[in-house]
Amino acid sequence: YVDGTYNNVSQKERLKNVNKLIKETYKTIKNIDKNIRFGISPQGNYENCLIGGADVDTWLSEEGYIDYLMPQIYWSNQYGDKGKTKLFSKRVKLWKSLKRNNSVDLYIGLALYQSGKNISIDQGWSLSSENINEQIEILYDNDIKGYSLFHYTYLLENNGMNEMENLFRNH
């Protein structure tokens, strides 16, 4: 549910409705081709997912919903007024700690589009061009299977290219 569109729908109903949609979509895809992998990339704020109807707990723990989940963890580790909150690391650990069926893979969406931006609440993006490199290291340390970069056009912009050059230099 898009924020502001569910005034008369309880959270329980939102979760039920979205679960029905996801389960039916999964079933339809698998009926067409069992080898197609179906996944969802919800926002990285776990609590907001549940409020909006994204029952990530069910999708992760029960069969028949998804093959993978890729939360969009679009924060740096220099978050907050003083830049001291390691929000990226905290969110990775939270998603990693959720009960998960072995058949469901966990990937992480990374925010290449934030590279070099001056964001007052998340200064890490303007303070370093090593965020993506550091985040991938954190993913490896937490046994996360993979990641995706959002958005591909930022591979062609200076800040994104700097992040990628640093990543390739270190790996």
Sequence and secondary structure as in RCSB ss.txt:
>XXXX:A:sequence
YVDGTYNNVSQKERLKNVNKLIKETYKTIKNIDKNIRFGISPQGNYENCLIGGADVDTWLSEEGYIDYLMPQIYW
SNQYGDKGKTKLFSKRVKLWKSLKRNNSVDLYIGLALYQSGKNISIDQGWSLSSENINEQIEILYDNDIKGYSLF
HYTYLLENNGMNEMENLFRNH
>XXXX:A:secstr
  TTS TTS HHHHHHHHHHHHHHHHHHHHHH TT   EE  BS HHHHHHHT  HHHHHHSTTS SEE  B   
 SSBSTTS B HHHHHHHHHHHS   TTSEEEEEE GGGTT   TTBTHHHH S HHHHHHHHHHHTT  EEEES
 GGGGGSHHHHHHHHHHHHH 
